[in-house]
Structures are given as C-alpha cells and as structure tokens.
Amino acid sequence: MVEPAVLASLAAVSRVSRALVAPDELPVLGAAALEEMREALHLDRAVLYLPDADGQPVLRRFVGDAAARELSFDEEAWRLATGAPIVLREPAGWLVANPFDPPATDWLILPLVEGVVIASAPEPIAIDPLSGTVLSLLCSQLSAGITTARLRRELQAAAIERERRTLAAEVHDGLAQYLAVARRELALPDPDRARLTEAVESAHRLVRERLRALSSETPTSLCAALQSAARRARTPVRLSGDGDAGPEAITLAARVVSEALANADAHAGATRVDIIYAADERLWLTVRDDGRGFDPAQALGVEDGHLGLTVMRERARGYGGECTVTSSPGEGTEVRLWIPL
C-alpha cells in the first residue's frame, strides 16, 4: 500500500508540472509553482530569485514578497548554494544574509539551474529521502519551466519584431512609393491622370488590404483562409488542394494569395485564376492567372502595381522559404510560394 506522504508528494509534483506547462508568462508560472511547493512542503514563504543582467552571483527577487530584493553571494558561497538543498537554522551570514523580514529561524535554499528558491517554514525543517527527492523534482521542474517560459517569450518577441519589420517594409516600399508617384504627377504642369489615378487607387487598396488582414481573425484552416481571400477577388477563382498548416503559415499564404489576386484584378485583365495548394512537410502554393502578363525584370515596381509581391518574397524568406513570380507578356502570371512547416 502506498503511503499517504508518497501520494501527496506525487500529487504535488503533478500539480507543479501542470502549472509549468500553462501558456502563461514567467511571473505567473513561477508564482503557481512556488505556491504548489509551499503547500507540498508545508512552507510559509517561498521566493524565487533569478540572476540579474550582470549574471551570478547577484540575484534579484522575481516572484514572492516579504524578502529582500537582492541576494549577493561571494563565489565560494555561490558554489555551495548551487549544489544540494541547504537547510538553515541560523542567520547564516557566512553564506548569505537572511532575506526575510522578519528574519526566518528555519529556512532553506533550493538551487535551480538559474537562480534559487529561498523558503521558510514555521517549524524545523527536516529533509528525509522522500522530501529530498520531491525537492529535487520540483526544482528541476521549475528550472525547466523558467527556461521554457523564457524561450517562449523570446520567440514571441522575435515574431513581433519580424511582423513589425514586414509592416514597416510594406508602408515604406508600398504606400510611401505609391504616394510618391501621385505627388510627382501632381507636381507636373500636365499630370498624367491615368497614372495619378492608378497610384492613388493602389495606395488605397494597399491600406484597405492591410487593415483587413490586421483586424480579421485567423481562419481556422488553410482552405478557409484561401477561400476568404478568393471571395474578395473580382476575377473568377478556382481553388483546389489539400492539407493544413499552422496560423503563421496560413496568414502568409492568405496574404500572398490576396496580393496576387489584387494584381490580377487591377492589371492582368484575367478571366480566371487558379489557386493550387498542398501542405505536408512544406506548404506549396501556386496562384496562376490567364491575363496579359508582364516582364518581371522590368515591371516589378511600384508604378506597375507589383511591389506587394516583392514584399511577399521577403516575408517568405523570413520563414525559410521562397516566393517567386513567373510571367511574360501574353502568357499570364504565376506566383509560387513554398515554406517549411
């Protein structure tokens, strides 16, 4: 028969595991894990300290209260504090100053891969083999949770920065250049009304498409996203394919399709557009129209309305893939995208 203490310990480890895999920010994860540790080990206070920007052995209080904001270890003390759990029943100034206010009489230091947990208890602390095992498991879990949360935050920051750069490119290389064409025409004694109209309409279309993309919810599937983009086109569209992808890949595919369809509507004089896609280890996408075509070497510029596809090429490369445009006068236009999933 399993002893109640063992069951309680296993339950605590399980609860900490669930707390640490939640999609929350690091302070929330740390607070949840500390609360589970506090209940499982009958502690009254538990505080998480992590290295500051300058690294160890100076640590800053990250989660918890009623404790000093900073812990300073000398190098020898830090080596002691990053080994096994240490139980203290004295001020222990030889190791580190008692961080609690009021000072704790029974407290312990639990080493993590980065930082430490400092905890106090209302009664003398005894670490038996079971408690020691539980402590080691909880500390390992908390270390893994800290690392995972930091990686998640770095990935989110990288994604935000990538999108910021893309939007900046679209504004600078798209809207700004369309408006530059319009401004140049307006400065002429006899402006080309057709070119002026085209530049203004292209700027308006770009803003409208970007606002729609930013404000709309991500479709639940790749097929739904492509169908949504196809419904906005004036030219008849035929869609075929199978497979699905993640939200970022879906968003990229939808924007490439939207740009290709907008160009087909505005410039190609097409009677039909075919969209073919497949998703397995990669996302493959082809948008082909039967319009008048153009010379990509000469016409991929703002005045010809194809600058958005240039931005899409840069976006695809940012995902480790490629977006290409193939066309020739009288032969239609084909846009191909592939990105790894």
C-alpha positions as CSV (number, residue, x, y, z in Angstrom):
1,M,0.0,0.0,0.0
2,V,1.3,3.4,-1.0
3,E,1.9,5.7,2.0
4,P,-0.2,8.9,2.1
5,A,3.0,11.0,2.2
6,V,4.2,9.4,-1.1
7,L,0.8,10.1,-2.7
8,A,0.8,13.7,-1.5
9,S,4.3,14.2,-2.9
10,L,3.4,12.7,-6.3
11,A,0.3,14.9,-6.4
12,A,2.5,18.0,-5.7
13,V,4.9,17.1,-8.5
14,S,2.0,16.6,-10.8
15,R,0.4,19.9,-9.9
16,V,3.7,21.7,-10.4
17,S,4.0,20.1,-13.8
18,R,0.6,21.3,-14.9
19,A,1.3,24.8,-13.6
20,L,4.6,25.0,-15.5
21,V,3.2,23.9,-18.9
22,A,0.4,26.5,-18.9
23,P,0.8,29.1,-21.7
24,D,1.4,32.0,-19.2
25,E,4.2,34.5,-18.7
26,L,7.1,33.6,-16.5
27,P,5.9,35.5,-13.4
28,V,2.6,33.7,-13.4
29,L,4.3,30.3,-13.9
30,G,6.7,31.0,-11.2
31,A,4.1,32.1,-8.7
32,A,1.9,29.0,-9.4
33,A,4.9,26.7,-9.0
34,L,6.0,28.3,-5.7
35,E,2.5,28.0,-4.3
36,E,2.5,24.3,-5.1
37,M,5.9,23.9,-3.5
38,R,4.8,25.8,-0.4
39,E,1.8,23.6,0.1
40,A,3.5,20.4,-0.6
41,L,6.4,21.1,1.8
42,H,4.4,23.0,4.4
43,L,6.3,26.2,3.9
44,D,5.0,29.6,4.9
45,R,7.1,31.7,2.5
46,A,8.8,30.9,-0.8
47,V,10.6,33.4,-3.0
48,L,12.2,32.9,-6.5
49,Y,15.4,34.8,-7.2
50,L,17.0,34.9,-10.7
51,P,20.3,36.3,-11.9
52,D,20.2,40.0,-12.9
53,A,21.5,41.3,-16.2
54,D,25.1,41.0,-14.9
55,G,24.7,37.3,-14.0
56,Q,25.5,35.4,-10.9
57,P,26.2,35.6,-8.0
58,V,23.9,38.7,-7.7
59,L,20.3,37.6,-7.8
60,R,17.1,39.7,-7.9
61,R,13.8,38.8,-6.3
62,F,11.5,37.8,-9.1
63,V,8.4,36.2,-7.5
64,G,7.4,36.4,-3.9
65,D,7.4,39.1,-1.1
66,A,8.4,39.7,2.5
67,A,12.0,39.1,1.4
68,A,15.0,41.2,0.4
69,R,15.0,42.4,-3.2
70,E,18.6,41.3,-3.8
71,L,20.8,38.4,-2.8
72,S,24.6,38.7,-3.0
73,F,26.8,35.6,-2.8
74,D,30.6,35.5,-2.9
75,E,31.9,32.9,-5.3
76,E,32.6,30.3,-2.7
77,A,29.1,30.7,-1.2
78,W,27.6,30.5,-4.6
79,R,29.2,27.2,-5.3
80,L,27.7,25.9,-2.1
81,A,24.3,27.3,-2.8
82,T,24.1,25.7,-6.3
83,G,24.6,22.2,-5.1
84,A,22.1,20.3,-2.9
85,P,19.3,21.9,-0.9
86,I,20.6,23.7,2.2
87,V,18.6,23.8,5.4
88,L,19.5,26.7,7.7
89,R,18.6,27.3,11.4
90,E,20.6,30.4,12.0
91,P,21.3,33.8,10.4
92,A,23.9,32.1,8.2
93,G,25.7,35.2,7.4
94,W,28.7,33.2,6.2
95,L,26.6,32.0,3.3
96,V,24.1,34.8,2.5
97,A,22.2,37.3,4.6
98,N,18.8,36.1,5.9
99,P,16.5,37.7,3.3
100,F,13.2,37.5,5.2
101,D,11.5,40.3,7.2
102,P,11.1,39.4,9.9
103,P,14.1,37.1,9.8
104,A,13.3,33.4,9.4
105,T,14.6,30.9,12.0
106,D,14.1,27.9,9.8
107,W,14.7,28.4,6.1
108,L,16.3,26.7,3.1
109,I,17.9,27.4,-0.2
110,L,16.8,25.3,-3.2
111,P,19.2,25.6,-6.1
112,L,17.9,25.9,-9.7
113,V,19.8,25.8,-13.0
114,E,19.4,29.6,-12.9
115,G,18.8,31.2,-9.6
116,V,17.5,29.8,-6.3
117,V,14.3,29.4,-4.3
118,I,14.5,30.7,-0.8
119,A,11.8,29.4,1.5
120,S,11.0,29.5,5.2
121,A,8.9,27.2,7.4
122,P,7.0,27.7,10.7
123,E,8.6,24.6,12.2
124,P,12.0,23.0,12.0
125,I,12.7,21.7,8.5
126,A,13.8,18.0,8.1
127,I,14.7,16.7,4.7
128,D,14.2,12.9,4.6
129,P,14.9,10.9,1.5
130,L,11.3,11.3,0.2
131,S,11.3,15.1,0.8
132,G,14.8,15.4,-0.8
133,T,13.5,13.5,-3.9
134,V,10.5,15.7,-4.1
135,L,12.6,18.8,-3.7
136,S,14.9,17.8,-6.5
137,L,12.0,17.0,-8.8
138,L,10.3,20.3,-8.0
139,C,13.5,22.3,-8.5
140,S,14.2,20.5,-11.8
141,Q,10.6,21.2,-13.0
142,L,10.8,24.9,-12.0
143,S,14.2,25.2,-13.8
144,A,12.7,23.7,-16.9
145,G,9.6,25.9,-16.6
146,I,11.8,29.0,-16.3
147,T,13.8,28.0,-19.4
148,T,10.6,27.2,-21.4
149,A,8.9,30.5,-20.5
150,R,12.0,32.5,-21.4
151,L,12.2,30.7,-24.8
152,R,8.5,31.3,-25.4
153,R,9.0,35.0,-24.6
154,E,12.0,35.2,-26.9
155,L,10.1,33.5,-29.8
156,Q,7.1,35.9,-29.3
157,A,9.4,38.8,-29.3
158,A,11.1,37.5,-32.5
159,A,7.7,37.1,-34.2
160,I,6.6,40.6,-33.2
161,E,9.8,42.1,-34.5
162,R,9.5,40.1,-37.7
163,E,6.0,41.4,-38.2
164,R,7.0,44.9,-37.3
165,R,9.7,44.9,-39.9
166,T,7.3,43.5,-42.5
167,L,4.7,46.1,-41.9
168,A,7.4,48.8,-42.0
169,A,8.6,47.5,-45.3
170,E,5.0,47.4,-46.7
171,V,4.5,51.0,-45.6
172,H,7.9,52.3,-46.8
173,D,8.1,50.2,-50.0
174,G,4.4,50.2,-50.8
175,L,2.2,53.1,-49.5
176,A,5.1,55.6,-49.4
177,Q,6.1,54.9,-53.0
178,Y,2.5,54.9,-54.4
179,L,2.1,58.3,-52.8
180,A,5.4,59.4,-54.2
181,V,4.2,58.7,-57.7
182,A,1.0,60.6,-57.0
183,R,3.0,63.6,-55.6
184,R,5.3,63.5,-58.6
185,E,2.4,63.6,-61.0
186,L,0.7,66.4,-59.2
187,A,3.9,68.5,-59.4
188,L,3.8,68.4,-63.2
189,P,2.1,71.1,-65.2
190,D,0.1,68.5,-67.1
191,P,-0.2,65.4,-64.8
192,D,-1.0,62.0,-66.3
193,R,-4.5,61.5,-64.9
194,A,-4.4,57.7,-65.6
195,R,-1.1,57.3,-63.7
196,L,-2.2,59.6,-60.9
197,T,-5.5,57.6,-60.5
198,E,-3.7,54.3,-60.5
199,A,-1.2,55.4,-57.8
200,V,-4.0,56.7,-55.5
201,E,-6.1,53.6,-56.1
202,S,-3.1,51.3,-55.4
203,A,-2.4,53.2,-52.2
204,H,-6.0,52.9,-51.1
205,R,-6.1,49.2,-52.0
206,L,-2.9,48.5,-50.0
207,V,-4.2,50.3,-46.9
208,R,-7.5,48.5,-47.1
209,E,-5.9,45.1,-47.5
210,R,-3.5,45.6,-44.7
211,L,-6.2,46.8,-42.3
212,R,-8.4,43.9,-43.2
213,A,-5.6,41.5,-42.6
214,L,-4.7,43.1,-39.2
215,S,-8.3,43.3,-38.0
216,S,-9.6,39.9,-39.1
217,E,-9.3,36.7,-37.1
218,T,-7.0,34.0,-38.3
219,P,-9.2,31.4,-40.2
220,T,-9.4,28.0,-38.7
221,S,-7.8,26.3,-41.7
222,L,-5.7,26.9,-44.7
223,C,-8.6,26.1,-47.0
224,A,-10.8,28.6,-45.2
225,A,-8.2,31.4,-45.4
226,L,-7.7,30.9,-49.2
227,Q,-11.4,30.8,-49.8
228,S,-11.8,34.0,-47.9
229,A,-9.1,35.7,-50.0
230,A,-10.7,34.3,-53.2
231,R,-14.1,35.7,-52.3
232,R,-12.7,39.3,-52.3
233,A,-11.5,39.0,-55.9
234,R,-13.4,40.3,-58.9
235,T,-11.9,37.7,-61.2
236,P,-13.4,34.2,-61.0
237,V,-11.2,31.9,-58.9
238,R,-10.9,28.1,-58.9
239,L,-9.4,26.7,-55.7
240,S,-8.0,23.1,-55.2
241,G,-5.7,21.3,-52.8
242,D,-5.5,19.5,-49.5
243,G,-3.6,19.7,-46.2
244,D,-3.4,22.2,-43.5
245,A,-0.9,24.4,-41.7
246,G,-0.3,26.5,-38.6
247,P,-1.6,30.1,-38.0
248,E,1.6,31.8,-39.2
249,A,1.8,29.8,-42.4
250,I,-1.9,30.3,-43.1
251,T,-1.5,34.1,-42.6
252,L,1.4,34.2,-45.0
253,A,-0.4,32.1,-47.7
254,A,-3.5,34.2,-47.4
255,R,-1.5,37.4,-47.9
256,V,0.3,36.1,-50.9
257,V,-3.0,35.0,-52.5
258,S,-4.6,38.3,-51.7
259,E,-1.7,40.2,-53.3
260,A,-1.7,38.0,-56.4
261,L,-5.5,38.3,-56.8
262,A,-5.4,42.1,-56.3
263,N,-2.8,42.4,-59.1
264,A,-4.8,40.1,-61.3
265,D,-7.9,42.3,-60.8
266,A,-6.1,45.6,-61.3
267,H,-3.5,44.8,-64.0
268,A,-3.8,41.4,-65.6
269,G,-7.2,41.6,-67.4
270,A,-7.5,37.9,-66.4
271,T,-10.7,35.9,-66.9
272,R,-9.7,33.1,-64.5
273,V,-7.3,32.5,-61.6
274,D,-6.3,29.0,-60.4
275,I,-5.1,28.5,-56.8
276,I,-3.5,25.2,-56.1
277,Y,-2.1,24.3,-52.7
278,A,-0.7,21.3,-50.7
279,A,0.6,21.0,-47.2
280,D,2.7,18.2,-45.7
281,E,6.3,18.9,-44.5
282,R,6.1,22.0,-46.6
283,L,3.4,24.4,-47.7
284,W,3.2,24.6,-51.5
285,L,1.0,27.3,-53.1
286,T,0.6,28.3,-56.8
287,V,-1.6,31.2,-58.0
288,R,-1.9,31.3,-61.8
289,D,-3.9,33.7,-64.0
290,D,-4.6,33.8,-67.7
291,G,-4.1,37.5,-68.0
292,R,-1.9,39.7,-70.3
293,G,1.3,39.0,-68.3
294,F,4.3,41.2,-68.0
295,D,8.1,41.2,-67.9
296,P,9.2,40.6,-64.3
297,A,12.7,42.0,-64.9
298,Q,11.2,45.4,-65.9
299,A,7.8,45.6,-64.2
300,L,8.3,44.6,-60.6
301,G,8.0,48.2,-59.4
302,V,5.5,50.5,-57.7
303,E,4.3,52.0,-60.9
304,D,3.2,48.6,-62.2
305,G,1.5,47.5,-59.0
306,H,3.6,44.5,-58.3
307,L,5.6,45.8,-55.3
308,G,3.5,43.8,-52.9
309,L,4.8,40.6,-54.4
310,T,8.4,41.8,-53.7
311,V,7.4,42.3,-50.1
312,M,5.9,38.8,-50.1
313,R,9.2,37.4,-51.3
314,E,11.0,38.9,-48.3
315,R,8.3,37.6,-46.0
316,A,8.7,34.1,-47.4
317,R,12.5,34.2,-47.0
318,G,12.0,35.2,-43.4
319,Y,10.2,31.9,-42.9
320,G,12.9,30.0,-44.6
321,G,11.0,29.6,-47.8
322,E,10.7,31.3,-51.2
323,C,8.1,33.2,-53.2
324,T,8.7,33.6,-57.0
325,V,6.9,35.4,-59.8
326,T,6.9,34.0,-63.3
327,S,5.4,35.9,-66.2
328,S,5.8,37.0,-69.8
329,P,3.7,39.3,-72.0
330,G,0.7,37.5,-73.3
331,E,1.3,34.4,-71.2
332,G,-0.3,35.2,-67.8
333,T,1.4,35.3,-64.4
334,E,2.2,32.6,-61.9
335,V,3.1,33.2,-58.3
336,R,4.6,30.2,-56.4
337,L,5.2,30.0,-52.6
338,W,6.8,27.3,-50.5
339,I,7.7,27.5,-46.8
340,P,8.7,24.7,-44.4
341,L,6.2,23.7,-41.9
